[in-house]
Amino acid sequence: MKLYFSPGACSLASHIVLHELGLPHEIVRVDTKAKKTADGGDYLKINAKGYVPALGLDDGGVLTEGPAILQYLADRKPDAGLAPANGTMARYRLQEWLGYVNSEIHKSFSTFFIPGTADAEKAAAGERLAKKFAWLQATIGDGPYLMGDAFTVADAYLYTVLNWTGFVGIDLGQWPGLKAFHARIAERPSVQKAHAAEKAGKSA
Protein backbone atom coordinates (compact mmCIF):
# COMPACT_ATOMS: atom_id res chain seq x y z
CA MET A 1 0.00 0.00 0.00
CA LYS A 2 1.05 3.58 -0.59
CA LEU A 3 -0.17 6.46 1.60
CA TYR A 4 -0.20 9.93 0.09
CA PHE A 5 0.26 12.41 2.92
CA SER A 6 1.04 15.96 3.87
CA PRO A 7 2.90 16.51 7.16
CA GLY A 8 0.55 17.39 9.99
CA ALA A 9 -2.58 16.98 7.85
CA CYS A 10 -5.45 14.61 8.56
CA SER A 11 -3.55 11.91 6.67
CA LEU A 12 -1.55 11.45 9.88
CA ALA A 13 -4.43 9.40 11.31
CA SER A 14 -4.16 6.83 8.52
CA HIS A 15 -0.38 6.81 8.91
CA ILE A 16 -0.70 6.08 12.63
CA VAL A 17 -3.07 3.18 11.93
CA LEU A 18 -0.70 1.69 9.35
CA HIS A 19 1.99 1.57 12.02
CA GLU A 20 -0.44 0.41 14.70
CA LEU A 21 -1.30 -2.59 12.54
CA GLY A 22 2.21 -3.19 11.25
CA LEU A 23 0.99 -3.15 7.65
CA PRO A 24 3.71 -2.86 4.96
CA HIS A 25 3.43 0.51 3.23
CA GLU A 26 5.17 3.35 1.49
CA ILE A 27 4.50 7.03 2.09
CA VAL A 28 4.52 9.73 -0.58
CA ARG A 29 4.60 13.38 0.42
CA VAL A 30 2.16 15.66 -1.37
CA ASP A 31 2.30 19.43 -1.80
CA THR A 32 -1.43 20.05 -1.54
CA LYS A 33 -1.12 23.64 -2.79
CA ALA A 34 0.84 22.77 -5.93
CA LYS A 35 -0.95 19.39 -6.27
CA LYS A 36 2.41 17.70 -6.77
CA THR A 37 3.99 14.61 -5.25
CA ALA A 38 7.52 14.71 -3.87
CA ASP A 39 8.95 13.45 -7.17
CA GLY A 40 7.11 16.16 -9.13
CA GLY A 41 4.23 13.99 -10.26
CA ASP A 42 0.73 15.32 -10.83
CA TYR A 43 -1.21 14.41 -7.70
CA LEU A 44 -4.53 15.16 -9.40
CA LYS A 45 -3.94 12.10 -11.57
CA ILE A 46 -3.89 10.03 -8.39
CA ASN A 47 -6.66 11.82 -6.50
CA ALA A 48 -8.68 14.30 -8.54
CA LYS A 49 -10.03 15.80 -5.30
CA GLY A 50 -6.56 17.18 -4.69
CA TYR A 51 -6.33 16.62 -0.96
CA VAL A 52 -4.95 13.95 1.37
CA PRO A 53 -5.14 11.23 2.41
CA ALA A 54 -5.28 8.88 -0.53
CA LEU A 55 -4.34 5.23 -0.25
CA GLY A 56 -2.85 3.42 -3.22
CA LEU A 57 -4.03 -0.20 -3.03
CA ASP A 58 -2.11 -3.29 -4.01
CA ASP A 59 -4.56 -3.97 -6.85
CA GLY A 60 -3.84 -0.56 -8.40
CA GLY A 61 -6.96 1.15 -7.07
CA VAL A 62 -7.02 4.29 -4.95
CA LEU A 63 -9.16 4.86 -1.87
CA THR A 64 -9.85 8.39 -0.62
CA GLU A 65 -11.54 10.03 2.39
CA GLY A 66 -10.00 9.54 5.82
CA PRO A 67 -12.89 7.75 7.57
CA ALA A 68 -13.16 5.22 4.73
CA ILE A 69 -9.40 4.62 4.68
CA LEU A 70 -9.27 4.19 8.46
CA GLN A 71 -11.97 1.51 8.39
CA TYR A 72 -10.44 -0.20 5.38
CA LEU A 73 -7.10 -0.47 7.18
CA ALA A 74 -8.68 -1.72 10.40
CA ASP A 75 -10.50 -4.44 8.48
CA ARG A 76 -7.22 -5.73 7.07
CA LYS A 77 -6.40 -7.01 10.55
CA PRO A 78 -9.72 -7.39 12.38
CA ASP A 79 -8.14 -9.28 15.29
CA ALA A 80 -6.22 -6.12 16.22
CA GLY A 81 -9.52 -4.59 17.35
CA LEU A 82 -9.05 -1.13 15.84
CA ALA A 83 -12.63 -1.32 14.55
CA PRO A 84 -15.49 -3.49 15.80
CA ALA A 85 -16.92 -6.10 13.44
CA ASN A 86 -19.10 -4.90 10.58
CA GLY A 87 -22.81 -5.11 11.26
CA THR A 88 -22.49 -4.71 15.03
CA MET A 89 -23.82 -1.77 17.03
CA ALA A 90 -20.27 -1.11 18.18
CA ARG A 91 -19.24 -0.60 14.53
CA TYR A 92 -22.02 1.93 14.08
CA ARG A 93 -20.82 3.70 17.22
CA LEU A 94 -17.35 3.87 15.69
CA GLN A 95 -18.81 5.36 12.52
CA GLU A 96 -20.73 7.81 14.69
CA TRP A 97 -17.45 8.97 16.22
CA LEU A 98 -15.68 9.16 12.88
CA GLY A 99 -18.56 11.21 11.49
CA TYR A 100 -18.48 13.62 14.42
CA VAL A 101 -14.71 14.13 14.32
CA ASN A 102 -14.85 14.58 10.55
CA SER A 103 -17.77 16.98 10.26
CA GLU A 104 -17.73 18.82 13.57
CA ILE A 105 -14.09 18.97 14.68
CA HIS A 106 -12.01 18.57 11.53
CA LYS A 107 -14.12 20.91 9.41
CA SER A 108 -14.38 23.49 12.18
CA PHE A 109 -10.63 24.06 11.89
CA SER A 110 -10.95 24.94 8.19
CA THR A 111 -11.56 28.62 8.93
CA PHE A 112 -8.10 28.97 10.45
CA PHE A 113 -6.32 27.56 7.41
CA ILE A 114 -8.02 29.63 4.71
CA PRO A 115 -5.69 32.48 3.65
CA GLY A 116 -7.10 35.94 4.29
CA THR A 117 -9.65 34.87 6.90
CA ALA A 118 -10.57 37.82 9.11
CA ASP A 119 -9.69 37.70 12.80
CA ALA A 120 -13.37 37.99 13.72
CA GLU A 121 -14.15 34.84 11.72
CA LYS A 122 -11.31 32.99 13.41
CA ALA A 123 -12.57 34.10 16.81
CA ALA A 124 -16.06 32.83 15.99
CA ALA A 125 -14.61 29.52 14.81
CA GLY A 126 -12.67 29.28 18.05
CA GLU A 127 -15.84 29.77 20.06
CA ARG A 128 -17.58 27.02 18.10
CA LEU A 129 -14.69 24.67 18.69
CA ALA A 130 -14.67 25.49 22.40
CA LYS A 131 -18.27 24.27 22.71
CA LYS A 132 -17.43 21.07 20.87
CA PHE A 133 -14.35 20.50 23.02
CA ALA A 134 -16.42 20.97 26.17
CA TRP A 135 -18.88 18.34 24.93
CA LEU A 136 -16.03 16.00 24.03
CA GLN A 137 -14.45 16.31 27.45
CA ALA A 138 -17.76 15.67 29.20
CA THR A 139 -18.42 12.66 26.98
CA ILE A 140 -14.97 11.09 27.15
CA GLY A 141 -14.57 11.61 30.89
CA ASP A 142 -11.51 9.77 32.14
CA GLY A 143 -11.41 7.72 28.94
CA PRO A 144 -9.01 6.33 28.25
CA TYR A 145 -10.39 6.20 24.69
CA LEU A 146 -13.46 7.30 22.74
CA MET A 147 -15.04 3.87 22.90
CA GLY A 148 -13.89 2.90 26.36
CA ASP A 149 -10.83 0.79 27.12
CA ALA A 150 -9.92 -0.10 23.52
CA PHE A 151 -7.93 2.14 21.17
CA THR A 152 -9.65 2.46 17.78
CA VAL A 153 -9.12 4.30 14.51
CA ALA A 154 -11.39 7.07 15.84
CA ASP A 155 -8.82 7.85 18.53
CA ALA A 156 -6.12 8.22 15.89
CA TYR A 157 -8.33 10.67 14.01
CA LEU A 158 -9.25 12.76 17.04
CA TYR A 159 -5.60 12.89 18.14
CA THR A 160 -4.64 14.18 14.70
CA VAL A 161 -7.12 17.05 14.63
CA LEU A 162 -6.38 17.99 18.24
CA ASN A 163 -2.78 18.53 17.12
CA TRP A 164 -3.99 21.54 15.18
CA THR A 165 -4.84 23.47 18.35
CA GLY A 166 -1.14 24.25 18.68
CA PHE A 167 -1.02 25.73 15.19
CA VAL A 168 -4.03 27.99 15.62
CA GLY A 169 -3.35 29.22 19.14
CA ILE A 170 -5.98 27.28 21.09
CA ASP A 171 -4.84 26.22 24.55
CA LEU A 172 -5.94 22.61 24.96
CA GLY A 173 -5.24 22.96 28.68
CA GLN A 174 -8.67 24.57 29.01
CA TRP A 175 -10.01 21.02 28.71
CA PRO A 176 -7.77 18.88 30.95
CA GLY A 177 -9.49 15.65 29.94
CA LEU A 178 -8.86 16.31 26.25
CA LYS A 179 -5.30 17.37 26.92
CA ALA A 180 -4.73 14.13 28.84
CA PHE A 181 -6.32 12.14 25.99
CA HIS A 182 -4.04 13.82 23.47
CA ALA A 183 -0.94 13.17 25.58
CA ARG A 184 -1.95 9.54 26.10
CA ILE A 185 -2.27 8.90 22.37
CA ALA A 186 1.00 10.73 21.69
CA GLU A 187 2.86 8.15 23.77
CA ARG A 188 1.86 5.25 21.54
CA PRO A 189 4.81 3.83 19.54
CA SER A 190 2.71 3.93 16.36
CA VAL A 191 2.19 7.67 16.75
CA GLN A 192 5.86 8.32 17.35
CA LYS A 193 6.84 6.20 14.35
CA ALA A 194 4.38 8.04 12.09
CA HIS A 195 5.67 11.45 13.21
CA ALA A 196 9.28 10.38 12.70
CA ALA A 197 8.56 8.98 9.24
CA GLU A 198 6.75 12.14 8.15
CA LYS A 199 9.58 14.31 9.42
CA ALA A 200 12.07 12.17 7.49
CA GLY A 201 9.82 12.08 4.45
CA LYS A 202 10.13 8.34 4.00
CA SER A 203 8.61 5.12 5.32
CA ALA A 204 9.94 4.07 8.69
C-alpha positions, 0 to 999 in steps of 0.5 A, spaced: 500 500 500 502 507 498 499 512 503 499 519 500 500 524 505 502 531 507 505 533 514 501 534 519 494 533 515 489 529 517 492 523 513 496 522 519 491 518 522 491 513 517 499 513 517 498 512 525 493 506 523 498 503 518 503 503 524 499 500 529 497 494 525 504 493 522 501 493 515 507 494 509 506 501 506 510 506 502 509 514 504 509 519 498 509 526 500 504 531 497 504 538 496 497 540 496 497 547 494 501 545 488 498 538 487 504 535 486 507 529 489 515 529 492 517 526 485 514 532 481 508 527 479 501 530 478 497 528 484 490 530 481 492 524 476 492 520 483 486 523 487 482 528 482 479 531 489 486 534 490 487 533 498 490 527 502 489 522 504 489 517 498 491 510 499 494 506 493 491 499 493 495 493 491 490 492 486 492 498 483 486 502 485 485 508 490 481 509 496 480 516 498 476 520 504 479 519 511 474 515 515 473 510 509 481 509 509 481 508 516 476 503 516 479 499 510 485 499 514 482 496 520 478 491 516 485 488 514 487 485 521 480 485 524 483 481 530 487 487 532 480 490 534 481 497 531 474 497 529 469 493 531 466 487 526 461 490 521 454 489 522 455 490 530 452 496 534 459 497 536 461 498 529 455 503 528 458 507 534 465 507 531 462 510 525 458 515 529 465 517 532 468 518 525 462 522 522 463 527 528 470 528 528 470 529 521 464 533 520 464 537 527 471 537 529 475 537 523 471 541 518 471 546 524 478 548 523 478 549 516 476 557 517 483 557 520 487 555 514 483 559 509 488 564 507 485 571 508 480 569 513 478 575 518 480 575 525 473 575 527 471 569 523 477 565 526 474 568 533 467 565 531 470 559 529 474 558 536 468 559 540 464 554 536 470 549 537 470 550 544 463 548 545 465 542 541 471 541 546 467 541 552 462 536 549 467 531 548 471 532 554 464 531 558 463 525 553 470 522 554 470 523 561 476 519 564 477 515 557 481 512 556 479 512 549 473 514 545 469 507 545 472 505 552 478 501 554 480 499 547 484 504 542 480 504 535 481 508 529 477 514 531 482 515 537 487 516 531 483 521 528 481 525 534 488 525 536 490 528 529 485 534 529 487 535 536 494 537 534 492 543 530 490 546 536 497 548 537 497 551 530 491 555 531 493 558 538 488 554 542 490 552 549 488 545 549 489 545 557 482 549 558 479 542 557 484 537 561 481 531 559 482 532 552 489 534 553 490 528 557 487 524 551 491 527 546 498 526 551 496 519 552 495 517 544 501 521 543 505 516 547 503 510 543 509 507 539 505 507 532 504 515 533 511 516 534 513 512 528 508 516 524 511 522 526 518 520 525 517 517 518 513 524 516 519 528 518 524 524 514 519 524 508 520 516 507 517 510 510 519 508 517 
